[in-house]
Amino acid sequence: MTTLLRTAVSGVVVGLVFAATVIISRLVLQPLGLGLPRAPAQAPEDVAGYYLVAGSIGLAAGTVWLVQGLEASTLRRWSVTFAFVFVGFALSTTLEAGIYSAADGVVLTVLLFLLPCLALSIVQVMISRIDKTPSPGPAALGRGSHRRDLAWRLGAAVLAFPVIYFVFGIIASPIVAGYYTEGVAGLVLPSTVLIVGTQIFRGVLHVAIILLVMQIWGRSRRQLVIALTASFFVFVTMYDVVLAYEMPIVLTVTHAVEVLADSFVFSWIVVVLLEPLVISLDGSRSLPNKR
């Protein structure tokens, strides 16, 4: 119970830090002419703050399990956490949102989230597993692996992202397609070529940050899959909440179920594919069977 309470409190604290730095970033960027354009689905200013706080706490809560499983020096845990959150949330999800939005300047969100992701990673590492002894050493990718084995596993992991994306997208399309074709809340339906290209690039990004995590992961494969699933889930679902986008409830719930399912399948497949490539410096597996 103490651990659960401590995790909950840390999630709230980290979330509030993230929300505060989002506000600071807005105040810094606006005088520079880099303020974000107001989206058609933007919530009124008097309630947008509540969305920001709720989404920030959700983002922090969803990533806490992953940060708690990292075993390395404080500096390395911080750098991996920052890369994971910034690339997965600020960059990858913004690219996804950008191709489906009619609003201009959506990519500026990447710049907006730079400082918040930095602050989140620092505070998250500081208050997570402070009593945990670092593992003996980092892991090395490809040590002892044949180049051909390395190539096909990395390629399969990257391509798994768009394949899984389209499979679950097709399942959800009868429910959500109309919102995009009708332009509800400023949504647009991009070309298939743009969607495929974006998802392949996002696949590269996600595989890269998963590899970073796997090299210093100190818990089991199952726990890694769960931690990655939770993180990828909040990266997408909390994105609109942080930015106070009020989407139709049916669209929101359907996408949430879709994202949860495809995040789990993608995380499981990638961990299975890449685990043989991540070998500790002493020759032992970096993903122990224990716990």
Backbone torsions as a table, in degrees:
resi	resn	phi	psi	omega
1	MET	NA	-38.8	179.4
2	THR	-62.8	-41.2	179.7
3	THR	-65.2	-41.8	179.2
4	LEU	-63.9	-44.1	179.5
5	LEU	-64.3	-42.0	179.6
6	ARG	-63.2	-40.0	178.3
7	THR	-64.8	-41.2	-179.9
8	ALA	-64.8	-44.1	179.9
9	VAL	-64.4	-42.4	179.9
10	SER	-64.0	-36.5	177.6
11	GLY	-62.2	-41.5	179.3
12	VAL	-66.7	-44.7	-178.6
13	VAL	-62.7	-49.0	-179.5
14	VAL	-63.7	-39.4	178.5
15	GLY	-62.3	-41.1	179.0
16	LEU	-67.1	-36.5	176.4
17	VAL	-63.9	-44.0	178.8
18	PHE	-61.0	-46.0	-179.7
19	ALA	-61.7	-42.1	-179.6
20	ALA	-63.5	-40.5	-179.2
21	THR	-74.5	-25.4	172.2
22	VAL	-63.7	-43.5	179.1
23	ILE	-63.9	-43.5	178.7
24	ILE	-61.8	-43.3	179.7
25	SER	-61.5	-41.6	177.2
26	ARG	-60.2	-44.5	-178.6
27	LEU	-64.7	-32.7	179.9
28	VAL	-76.6	-40.9	-173.8
29	LEU	-77.4	-32.9	-176.0
30	GLN	-59.8	-46.0	177.5
31	PRO	-62.8	-20.5	179.7
32	LEU	-87.8	3.6	-179.1
33	GLY	75.7	21.4	-177.7
34	LEU	-113.5	23.9	178.9
35	GLY	-68.3	147.1	179.6
36	LEU	-71.6	140.2	176.1
37	PRO	-68.9	150.3	178.7
38	ARG	-76.8	123.8	-178.6
39	ALA	-80.7	154.3	179.1
40	PRO	-57.6	-31.0	-177.3
41	ALA	-96.4	12.7	-177.1
42	GLN	-65.4	134.9	178.0
43	ALA	-72.3	154.8	177.2
44	PRO	-57.8	150.5	-176.4
45	GLU	-58.5	-31.7	-176.5
46	ASP	-72.3	-12.9	178.0
47	VAL	-119.9	-9.0	-177.2
48	ALA	-60.2	-33.1	179.1
49	GLY	-62.5	-37.5	178.3
50	TYR	-65.7	-40.1	175.9
51	TYR	-60.4	-45.9	-178.2
52	LEU	-58.9	-47.4	-179.1
53	VAL	-64.9	-45.1	-179.4
54	ALA	-63.0	-45.3	-179.9
55	GLY	-66.3	-36.8	-179.7
56	SER	-67.8	-41.0	177.4
57	ILE	-66.2	-39.8	177.0
58	GLY	-62.4	-40.7	178.2
59	LEU	-63.6	-44.5	179.8
60	ALA	-65.8	-42.2	-179.0
61	ALA	-64.7	-36.6	-177.7
62	GLY	-73.7	-21.7	-178.3
63	THR	-102.2	-7.0	-174.1
64	VAL	-64.5	-36.6	-178.4
65	TRP	-66.3	-36.1	179.2
66	LEU	-67.4	-44.8	-179.3
67	VAL	-63.7	-37.6	-179.5
68	GLN	-66.6	-21.0	-178.8
69	GLY	-90.9	-2.5	-179.4
70	LEU	-82.5	133.7	-179.4
71	GLU	-128.0	103.2	179.6
72	ALA	-170.2	-171.4	176.4
73	SER	-65.7	159.5	-179.9
74	THR	-58.3	-42.2	-179.5
75	LEU	-62.8	-42.3	-178.7
76	ARG	-70.9	-39.6	176.9
77	ARG	-61.2	-39.8	179.0
78	TRP	-66.0	-45.4	-177.5
79	SER	-65.4	-39.3	178.1
80	VAL	-67.7	-41.4	178.7
81	THR	-62.6	-44.7	179.3
82	PHE	-62.2	-47.2	179.8
83	ALA	-60.9	-42.3	-178.1
84	PHE	-63.3	-49.2	-176.5
85	VAL	-72.1	-43.4	-177.5
86	PHE	-66.2	-47.2	-179.3
87	VAL	-69.6	-44.2	-176.4
88	GLY	-71.8	-40.3	-176.6
89	PHE	-94.7	-60.8	-173.3
90	ALA	-68.5	-42.2	-175.1
91	LEU	-89.7	-58.2	-174.7
92	SER	-63.6	-47.9	-177.9
93	THR	-69.4	-32.7	176.2
94	THR	-66.3	-39.7	175.5
95	LEU	-60.4	-42.9	177.9
96	GLU	-61.9	-47.3	-179.3
97	ALA	-65.5	-35.4	-176.4
98	GLY	-63.4	-38.1	-177.4
99	ILE	-77.5	-16.0	-179.5
100	TYR	-105.4	8.6	-176.8
101	SER	-118.2	144.8	177.6
102	ALA	-90.1	-7.0	-178.4
103	ALA	-73.5	146.0	178.1
104	ASP	-86.8	153.2	173.3
105	GLY	72.5	22.4	-178.6
106	VAL	-63.5	-31.8	-177.9
107	VAL	-63.6	-20.4	176.6
108	LEU	-61.4	-18.4	178.2
109	THR	-60.9	-32.3	178.0
110	VAL	-58.5	-44.0	178.9
111	LEU	-67.3	-39.1	179.7
112	LEU	-60.3	-37.4	-174.3
113	PHE	-89.2	0.2	-178.6
114	LEU	-60.9	-55.8	-179.7
115	LEU	-64.9	-45.1	178.0
116	PRO	-58.7	-40.8	179.0
117	CYS	-66.9	-36.2	176.7
118	LEU	-63.9	-46.3	-179.6
119	ALA	-65.8	-42.4	179.4
120	LEU	-59.6	-45.0	-177.1
121	SER	-66.0	-40.2	-179.7
122	ILE	-64.7	-50.2	-177.1
123	VAL	-69.4	-39.2	179.9
124	GLN	-60.0	-43.6	179.8
125	VAL	-69.6	-38.0	-177.9
126	MET	-62.5	-37.2	-174.0
127	ILE	-105.3	2.9	-179.5
128	SER	-104.5	125.8	173.1
129	ARG	52.1	44.8	-178.2
130	ILE	-68.7	-15.6	-179.6
131	ASP	-96.7	7.5	-175.6
132	LYS	-90.9	129.4	176.7
133	THR	-76.5	128.9	179.4
134	PRO	-57.7	149.9	177.4
135	SER	-68.2	160.0	-175.1
136	PRO	-56.5	-34.9	-178.1
137	GLY	-168.2	165.2	179.8
138	PRO	-72.8	172.3	177.7
139	ALA	-101.3	158.9	-179.5
140	ALA	-120.7	130.4	-179.4
141	LEU	-81.1	131.0	172.2
142	GLY	82.7	-1.4	-179.2
143	ARG	-68.7	115.2	-178.7
144	GLY	87.8	2.1	-179.1
145	SER	-102.8	142.2	177.5
146	HIS	-71.5	144.7	-177.7
147	ARG	-59.5	-36.6	-180.0
148	ARG	-65.9	-40.3	178.0
149	ASP	-64.4	-41.0	178.0
150	LEU	-61.5	-45.2	-175.7
151	ALA	-65.8	-47.4	-175.8
152	TRP	-71.0	-32.5	178.8
153	ARG	-69.7	-43.4	177.1
154	LEU	-64.7	-43.5	179.2
155	GLY	-62.1	-43.7	179.4
156	ALA	-64.8	-38.1	179.4
157	ALA	-64.8	-43.1	179.3
158	VAL	-64.8	-46.8	-177.9
159	LEU	-69.8	-22.0	177.7
160	ALA	-61.6	-31.4	-177.4
161	PHE	-62.1	-58.0	-179.9
162	PRO	-65.0	-33.8	-179.9
163	VAL	-63.7	-49.5	179.4
164	ILE	-64.5	-38.8	178.1
165	TYR	-57.5	-47.3	-177.7
166	PHE	-72.5	-36.5	179.9
167	VAL	-60.7	-51.0	-179.4
168	PHE	-74.0	-28.7	176.0
169	GLY	-65.5	-39.2	178.2
170	ILE	-65.6	-39.0	178.3
171	ILE	-62.7	-39.8	-177.7
172	ALA	-84.2	-16.0	-172.0
173	SER	-58.1	-37.3	178.8
174	PRO	-58.7	-25.2	-178.5
175	ILE	-91.1	-38.5	-169.9
176	VAL	-104.3	-18.2	-173.1
177	ALA	-57.4	-39.3	-177.8
178	GLY	-59.8	-33.8	-179.9
179	TYR	-64.3	-34.3	-178.7
180	TYR	-80.5	-43.4	-179.7
181	THR	-67.4	-28.8	179.9
182	GLU	-91.6	-3.7	177.4
183	GLY	71.1	27.7	-179.8
184	VAL	-63.3	134.5	177.5
185	ALA	56.6	30.5	177.3
186	GLY	78.6	12.8	179.9
187	LEU	-78.9	149.8	176.4
188	VAL	-133.8	159.7	177.0
189	LEU	-109.1	104.8	-176.9
190	PRO	-73.9	172.6	178.9
191	SER	-69.4	156.7	179.1
192	THR	-61.5	-38.4	179.5
193	VAL	-61.1	-43.4	179.4
194	LEU	-65.5	-41.1	179.3
195	ILE	-63.1	-48.4	-178.2
196	VAL	-61.7	-47.3	-179.8
197	GLY	-60.2	-42.9	-179.9
198	THR	-64.2	-42.9	-177.4
199	GLN	-70.5	-34.1	175.9
200	ILE	-65.1	-43.4	178.3
201	PHE	-64.4	-40.2	176.9
202	ARG	-64.5	-33.8	176.4
203	GLY	-61.9	-41.9	176.9
204	VAL	-61.0	-45.2	-179.7
205	LEU	-61.6	-45.4	-176.6
206	HIS	-68.0	-40.1	178.5
207	VAL	-64.7	-38.9	-179.7
208	ALA	-62.2	-45.3	-177.8
209	ILE	-75.1	-28.2	174.7
210	ILE	-66.5	-40.2	177.3
211	LEU	-61.0	-40.4	177.5
212	LEU	-60.0	-43.4	-179.7
213	VAL	-67.2	-44.9	-176.5
214	MET	-61.9	-30.2	-177.8
215	GLN	-68.6	-20.7	178.0
216	ILE	-127.6	21.3	179.4
217	TRP	-76.7	133.3	-175.8
218	GLY	-113.2	6.2	-179.9
219	ARG	-115.6	-164.7	-173.8
220	SER	-80.5	167.9	176.0
221	ARG	-61.8	-42.9	-179.4
222	ARG	-60.3	-44.1	179.6
223	GLN	-66.8	-33.1	176.7
224	LEU	-65.6	-45.1	178.8
225	VAL	-60.2	-42.9	179.5
226	ILE	-64.9	-43.5	-179.1
227	ALA	-65.0	-41.8	177.8
228	LEU	-65.8	-42.0	179.1
229	THR	-59.6	-47.5	-179.9
230	ALA	-61.4	-42.2	-178.7
231	SER	-65.4	-49.8	-179.3
232	PHE	-64.5	-32.8	178.0
233	PHE	-63.5	-48.4	-178.9
234	VAL	-74.0	-27.4	176.7
235	PHE	-55.8	-40.2	-176.8
236	VAL	-88.3	-49.1	-173.5
237	THR	-71.4	-32.2	-178.8
238	MET	-85.6	-10.6	-178.4
239	TYR	-59.7	-53.1	179.7
240	ASP	-65.6	-31.6	179.8
241	VAL	-68.8	-45.3	178.9
242	VAL	-59.1	-40.5	-178.8
243	LEU	-87.3	3.9	176.0
244	ALA	59.7	44.0	174.5
245	TYR	-90.5	123.0	-179.2
246	GLU	-96.0	95.0	-180.0
247	MET	-93.3	155.4	177.0
248	PRO	-55.3	140.6	-173.9
249	ILE	-61.6	-38.1	179.9
250	VAL	-64.2	-41.8	178.5
251	LEU	-64.2	-43.3	-178.3
252	THR	-63.6	-48.3	-177.7
253	VAL	-66.7	-42.4	-179.7
254	THR	-62.4	-46.3	178.9
255	HIS	-65.2	-34.0	179.4
256	ALA	-63.7	-44.6	177.7
257	VAL	-64.6	-42.9	179.0
258	GLU	-60.7	-46.6	-177.4
259	VAL	-66.9	-39.3	178.5
260	LEU	-61.2	-44.4	-178.5
261	ALA	-67.2	-49.2	-176.8
262	ASP	-71.8	-27.4	176.1
263	SER	-66.0	-40.8	179.7
264	PHE	-66.9	-47.4	-178.2
265	VAL	-63.5	-44.2	179.6
266	PHE	-63.5	-45.7	-178.5
267	SER	-61.4	-44.2	-178.8
268	TRP	-63.7	-47.1	-178.8
269	ILE	-62.8	-44.6	-177.3
270	VAL	-67.3	-40.5	177.7
271	VAL	-62.2	-42.8	178.4
272	VAL	-63.0	-41.8	-178.6
273	LEU	-70.2	-40.2	-170.9
274	LEU	-94.2	-18.9	-176.9
275	GLU	-55.6	-41.1	178.0
276	PRO	-64.5	-19.7	-178.5
277	LEU	-86.9	-14.7	-176.4
278	VAL	-103.3	103.2	-174.3
279	ILE	-122.5	135.5	-179.2
280	SER	-65.4	158.0	-179.1
281	LEU	-60.8	-27.1	179.2
282	ASP	-90.5	5.3	176.0
283	GLY	95.2	-4.8	179.6
284	SER	-90.6	159.9	179.8
285	ARG	-67.8	143.3	179.7
286	SER	-84.0	-11.9	178.0
287	LEU	-110.8	96.2	-175.6
288	PRO	-69.6	156.0	177.9
289	ASN	-80.3	-15.8	-176.2
290	LYS	-70.2	163.7	179.0
291	ARG	57.9	NA	NA
